[in-house]
Amino acid sequence: MLPEGAKYYSKMDIVKKWIPSIILIPVCYFFISNYPSYTLIDNFHLIVHEAGHLVFMFFGDYIHALGGTLMQLIVPIIFIYYFILAKNKFMLQSSIILIGHSFFNISVYAADAQARKLPLLGGGKHDWYYLLGEIGLRESDKEVGLVFFYTGILFFITALILPIFSRD
């Protein structure tokens, strides 16, 4: 007999809670193995990024330039919060992977600060050239890009191991 409030978990229950992670492993592998190539989801990041510049344009030049990147992180955080409240574990894990991929996207842009070879919409200014220059890190653009890349990897790992922390 189980103590009061204790739950019995069958082996199948344990397997079921890992199914989303099993499904998402190939997605993470695809993103990692195709880095730094442009993938379909990068179009989503681009739209969100550009919207961020509009939202943050009233907060000065630095925040305006940073606004695209900020919005790329804010939108997935909103998704994460929503799916925590909705108790939708698969979509929560997917949203955590989305923010991880957003960090991949940001890493490519940041690492391009000195070279400025990436095509920009409308021939605009390179955000990370300006941002890193303002804080004296332009020469470290590749290292900054790597920090963003590895942060993305950490989010992927977090999403995949999330069932460890699940009570159900």
KOLLUMTOR-417626 format. One record per residue (C-alpha): residue number from 0; residue in three letters; z, x, y. Coordinates in Angstrom, 3 decimals. Last residue first. Example, Ala and Ser with C-alpha at 12.3 -4.5 7.8 and 13.67 -1.06 7.14 Angstrom:
// KOLLUMTOR-417626
<pt num="1" residuo="SER" w="7.140" u="13.670" v="-1.060"/>
<pt num="0" residuo="ALA" w="7.800" u="12.300" v="-4.500"/>
This chain:
// KOLLUMTOR-417626
<pt num="167" residuo="ASP" w="-13.355" u="3.531" v="14.075"/>
<pt num="166" residuo="ARG" w="-11.089" u="6.032" v="15.776"/>
<pt num="165" residuo="SER" w="-13.944" u="8.197" v="17.011"/>
<pt num="164" residuo="PHE" w="-13.137" u="11.759" v="18.027"/>
<pt num="163" residuo="ILE" w="-14.986" u="13.368" v="15.131"/>
<pt num="162" residuo="PRO" w="-17.799" u="10.880" v="15.738"/>
<pt num="161" residuo="LEU" w="-18.577" u="12.724" v="19.010"/>
<pt num="160" residuo="ILE" w="-19.790" u="15.826" v="17.170"/>
<pt num="159" residuo="LEU" w="-23.474" u="15.280" v="17.993"/>
<pt num="158" residuo="ALA" w="-22.933" u="14.239" v="21.606"/>
<pt num="157" residuo="THR" w="-20.611" u="17.174" v="22.297"/>
<pt num="156" residuo="ILE" w="-23.089" u="19.602" v="20.732"/>
<pt num="155" residuo="PHE" w="-25.888" u="18.261" v="22.930"/>
<pt num="154" residuo="PHE" w="-23.619" u="18.445" v="25.992"/>
<pt num="153" residuo="LEU" w="-22.776" u="22.058" v="25.184"/>
<pt num="152" residuo="ILE" w="-26.496" u="22.850" v="24.836"/>
<pt num="151" residuo="GLY" w="-27.083" u="21.397" v="28.310"/>
<pt num="150" residuo="THR" w="-24.357" u="23.648" v="29.710"/>
<pt num="149" residuo="TYR" w="-26.156" u="26.517" v="27.997"/>
<pt num="148" residuo="PHE" w="-29.345" u="25.698" v="29.915"/>
<pt num="147" residuo="PHE" w="-27.514" u="25.249" v="33.244"/>
<pt num="146" residuo="VAL" w="-25.811" u="28.631" v="32.862"/>
<pt num="145" residuo="LEU" w="-29.156" u="30.137" v="31.839"/>
<pt num="144" residuo="GLY" w="-30.794" u="28.838" v="35.014"/>
<pt num="143" residuo="VAL" w="-28.037" u="30.423" v="37.096"/>
<pt num="142" residuo="GLU" w="-28.725" u="33.699" v="35.278"/>
<pt num="141" residuo="LYS" w="-32.453" u="33.427" v="35.977"/>
<pt num="140" residuo="ASP" w="-31.799" u="32.624" v="39.653"/>
<pt num="139" residuo="SER" w="-29.524" u="35.623" v="40.170"/>
<pt num="138" residuo="GLU" w="-31.617" u="37.121" v="43.005"/>
<pt num="137" residuo="ARG" w="-31.275" u="33.803" v="44.859"/>
<pt num="136" residuo="LEU" w="-27.486" u="33.950" v="44.611"/>
<pt num="135" residuo="GLY" w="-26.487" u="34.417" v="48.243"/>
<pt num="134" residuo="ILE" w="-25.089" u="30.915" v="48.793"/>
<pt num="133" residuo="GLU" w="-27.861" u="29.733" v="51.124"/>
<pt num="132" residuo="GLY" w="-30.514" u="31.536" v="49.115"/>
<pt num="131" residuo="LEU" w="-29.441" u="29.745" v="45.949"/>
<pt num="130" residuo="LEU" w="-29.895" u="26.361" v="47.604"/>
<pt num="129" residuo="TYR" w="-33.163" u="27.209" v="49.408"/>
<pt num="128" residuo="TYR" w="-34.992" u="28.688" v="46.433"/>
<pt num="127" residuo="TRP" w="-33.331" u="25.970" v="44.337"/>
<pt num="126" residuo="ASP" w="-34.817" u="23.146" v="46.354"/>
<pt num="125" residuo="HIS" w="-38.366" u="24.528" v="46.458"/>
<pt num="124" residuo="LYS" w="-39.932" u="22.928" v="49.524"/>
<pt num="123" residuo="GLY" w="-42.667" u="20.363" v="49.166"/>
<pt num="122" residuo="GLY" w="-46.267" u="20.797" v="48.046"/>
<pt num="121" residuo="GLY" w="-46.564" u="17.024" v="47.775"/>
<pt num="120" residuo="LEU" w="-44.592" u="17.056" v="44.561"/>
<pt num="119" residuo="LEU" w="-43.829" u="20.605" v="43.488"/>
<pt num="118" residuo="PRO" w="-45.736" u="22.692" v="40.937"/>
<pt num="117" residuo="LEU" w="-43.494" u="25.344" v="39.432"/>
<pt num="116" residuo="LYS" w="-44.406" u="28.907" v="40.401"/>
<pt num="115" residuo="ARG" w="-41.615" u="29.479" v="42.924"/>
<pt num="114" residuo="ALA" w="-41.024" u="33.012" v="41.577"/>
<pt num="113" residuo="GLN" w="-37.630" u="33.456" v="43.228"/>
<pt num="112" residuo="ALA" w="-36.232" u="29.988" v="42.559"/>
<pt num="111" residuo="ASP" w="-37.890" u="29.443" v="39.163"/>
<pt num="110" residuo="ALA" w="-34.613" u="29.823" v="37.233"/>
<pt num="109" residuo="ALA" w="-33.212" u="26.875" v="39.210"/>
<pt num="108" residuo="TYR" w="-36.118" u="24.592" v="38.283"/>
<pt num="107" residuo="VAL" w="-36.038" u="25.487" v="34.584"/>
<pt num="106" residuo="SER" w="-32.266" u="25.113" v="34.488"/>
<pt num="105" residuo="ILE" w="-32.411" u="21.701" v="36.181"/>
<pt num="104" residuo="ASN" w="-34.636" u="20.358" v="33.399"/>
<pt num="103" residuo="PHE" w="-32.335" u="21.776" v="30.734"/>
<pt num="102" residuo="PHE" w="-29.333" u="20.274" v="32.582"/>
<pt num="101" residuo="SER" w="-31.148" u="16.933" v="32.500"/>
<pt num="100" residuo="HIS" w="-31.559" u="17.439" v="28.771"/>
<pt num="99" residuo="GLY" w="-27.796" u="17.661" v="28.411"/>
<pt num="98" residuo="ILE" w="-27.391" u="14.591" v="30.639"/>
<pt num="97" residuo="LEU" w="-29.762" u="12.691" v="28.352"/>
<pt num="96" residuo="ILE" w="-27.965" u="14.000" v="25.245"/>
<pt num="95" residuo="ILE" w="-24.747" u="12.490" v="26.612"/>
<pt num="94" residuo="SER" w="-26.666" u="9.271" v="27.210"/>
<pt num="93" residuo="SER" w="-27.889" u="9.254" v="23.601"/>
<pt num="92" residuo="GLN" w="-24.325" u="9.742" v="22.332"/>
<pt num="91" residuo="LEU" w="-23.165" u="6.816" v="24.466"/>
<pt num="90" residuo="MET" w="-26.182" u="4.794" v="23.299"/>
<pt num="89" residuo="PHE" w="-25.163" u="5.389" v="19.693"/>
<pt num="88" residuo="LYS" w="-21.493" u="4.702" v="20.408"/>
<pt num="87" residuo="ASN" w="-21.894" u="1.351" v="22.134"/>
<pt num="86" residuo="LYS" w="-18.325" u="0.573" v="23.145"/>
<pt num="85" residuo="ALA" w="-19.614" u="-1.361" v="26.184"/>
<pt num="84" residuo="LEU" w="-17.069" u="0.442" v="28.392"/>
<pt num="83" residuo="ILE" w="-18.043" u="3.819" v="26.952"/>
<pt num="82" residuo="PHE" w="-21.679" u="2.759" v="27.238"/>
<pt num="81" residuo="TYR" w="-21.299" u="2.048" v="30.945"/>
<pt num="80" residuo="TYR" w="-19.505" u="5.302" v="31.681"/>
<pt num="79" residuo="ILE" w="-22.133" u="7.325" v="29.850"/>
<pt num="78" residuo="PHE" w="-24.958" u="5.495" v="31.654"/>
<pt num="77" residuo="ILE" w="-23.286" u="6.158" v="35.016"/>
<pt num="76" residuo="ILE" w="-22.893" u="9.813" v="34.041"/>
<pt num="75" residuo="PRO" w="-26.608" u="9.859" v="33.119"/>
<pt num="74" residuo="VAL" w="-27.466" u="8.658" v="36.657"/>
<pt num="73" residuo="ILE" w="-25.056" u="11.029" v="38.428"/>
<pt num="72" residuo="LEU" w="-26.427" u="14.216" v="36.860"/>
<pt num="71" residuo="GLN" w="-30.067" u="13.869" v="37.889"/>
<pt num="70" residuo="MET" w="-28.771" u="12.359" v="41.142"/>
<pt num="69" residuo="LEU" w="-26.939" u="15.582" v="41.946"/>
<pt num="68" residuo="THR" w="-30.054" u="17.631" v="41.206"/>
<pt num="67" residuo="GLY" w="-32.121" u="15.609" v="43.635"/>
<pt num="66" residuo="GLY" w="-29.325" u="15.594" v="46.202"/>
<pt num="65" residuo="LEU" w="-28.976" u="19.391" v="46.329"/>
<pt num="64" residuo="ALA" w="-31.732" u="19.666" v="48.937"/>
<pt num="63" residuo="HIS" w="-30.253" u="16.782" v="50.944"/>
<pt num="62" residuo="ILE" w="-26.761" u="18.224" v="50.397"/>
<pt num="61" residuo="TYR" w="-27.910" u="21.512" v="51.945"/>
<pt num="60" residuo="ASP" w="-29.905" u="19.964" v="54.784"/>
<pt num="59" residuo="GLY" w="-27.291" u="17.512" v="56.006"/>
<pt num="58" residuo="PHE" w="-25.789" u="14.360" v="54.525"/>
<pt num="57" residuo="PHE" w="-28.357" u="11.724" v="55.546"/>
<pt num="56" residuo="MET" w="-31.000" u="12.794" v="53.016"/>
<pt num="55" residuo="PHE" w="-28.654" u="12.155" v="50.074"/>
<pt num="54" residuo="VAL" w="-30.157" u="8.905" v="48.784"/>
<pt num="53" residuo="LEU" w="-33.754" u="9.920" v="49.509"/>
<pt num="52" residuo="HIS" w="-33.336" u="13.326" v="47.877"/>
<pt num="51" residuo="GLY" w="-31.723" u="11.636" v="44.895"/>
<pt num="50" residuo="ALA" w="-34.756" u="9.390" v="44.466"/>
<pt num="49" residuo="GLU" w="-36.819" u="12.551" v="43.963"/>
<pt num="48" residuo="HIS" w="-34.522" u="13.717" v="41.185"/>
<pt num="47" residuo="VAL" w="-34.441" u="10.310" v="39.475"/>
<pt num="46" residuo="ILE" w="-38.249" u="10.205" v="39.428"/>
<pt num="45" residuo="LEU" w="-38.464" u="13.806" v="38.189"/>
<pt num="44" residuo="HIS" w="-35.799" u="13.258" v="35.527"/>
<pt num="43" residuo="PHE" w="-37.747" u="10.299" v="34.140"/>
<pt num="42" residuo="ASN" w="-40.931" u="12.400" v="34.067"/>
<pt num="41" residuo="ASP" w="-38.914" u="15.120" v="32.285"/>
<pt num="40" residuo="ILE" w="-38.388" u="12.617" v="29.465"/>
<pt num="39" residuo="LEU" w="-42.046" u="13.023" v="28.488"/>
<pt num="38" residuo="THR" w="-41.640" u="16.740" v="27.895"/>
<pt num="37" residuo="TYR" w="-42.320" u="19.762" v="30.111"/>
<pt num="36" residuo="SER" w="-41.920" u="22.980" v="28.179"/>
<pt num="35" residuo="PRO" w="-38.835" u="25.142" v="28.779"/>
<pt num="34" residuo="TYR" w="-37.632" u="24.448" v="26.072"/>
<pt num="33" residuo="ASN" w="-39.688" u="22.989" v="23.213"/>
<pt num="32" residuo="SER" w="-37.356" u="24.216" v="20.450"/>
<pt num="31" residuo="ILE" w="-34.254" u="22.998" v="22.289"/>
<pt num="30" residuo="PHE" w="-35.681" u="19.571" v="23.102"/>
<pt num="29" residuo="PHE" w="-37.052" u="19.055" v="19.594"/>
<pt num="28" residuo="TYR" w="-33.816" u="20.242" v="17.947"/>
<pt num="27" residuo="CYS" w="-31.820" u="17.828" v="20.101"/>
<pt num="26" residuo="VAL" w="-34.081" u="14.955" v="19.066"/>
<pt num="25" residuo="PRO" w="-33.990" u="16.096" v="15.429"/>
<pt num="24" residuo="ILE" w="-30.149" u="16.004" v="15.505"/>
<pt num="23" residuo="LEU" w="-30.092" u="12.528" v="17.108"/>
<pt num="22" residuo="ILE" w="-30.625" u="10.514" v="13.902"/>
<pt num="21" residuo="ILE" w="-27.928" u="12.466" v="12.051"/>
<pt num="20" residuo="SER" w="-25.588" u="12.004" v="15.001"/>
<pt num="19" residuo="PRO" w="-26.241" u="8.259" v="15.004"/>
<pt num="18" residuo="ILE" w="-25.606" u="8.128" v="11.224"/>
<pt num="17" residuo="TRP" w="-22.230" u="9.915" v="11.449"/>
<pt num="16" residuo="LYS" w="-20.116" u="6.732" v="11.751"/>
<pt num="15" residuo="LYS" w="-21.890" u="5.260" v="8.751"/>
<pt num="14" residuo="VAL" w="-21.018" u="8.206" v="6.478"/>
<pt num="13" residuo="ILE" w="-17.288" u="7.761" v="7.137"/>
<pt num="12" residuo="ASP" w="-17.487" u="4.025" v="6.514"/>
<pt num="11" residuo="MET" w="-19.400" u="4.734" v="3.269"/>
<pt num="10" residuo="LYS" w="-16.623" u="7.031" v="2.063"/>
<pt num="9" residuo="SER" w="-14.226" u="4.121" v="2.498"/>
<pt num="8" residuo="TYR" w="-11.766" u="3.989" v="5.352"/>
<pt num="7" residuo="TYR" w="-8.466" u="2.182" v="5.028"/>
<pt num="6" residuo="LYS" w="-6.717" u="1.443" v="8.263"/>
<pt num="5" residuo="ALA" w="-3.049" u="1.898" v="9.121"/>
<pt num="4" residuo="GLY" w="-1.372" u="-0.709" v="11.331"/>
<pt num="3" residuo="GLU" w="1.476" u="-1.292" v="8.873"/>
<pt num="2" residuo="PRO" w="1.661" u="1.441" v="6.257"/>
<pt num="1" residuo="LEU" w="-0.923" u="1.238" v="3.479"/>
<pt num="0" residuo="MET" w="0.000" u="0.000" v="0.000"/>
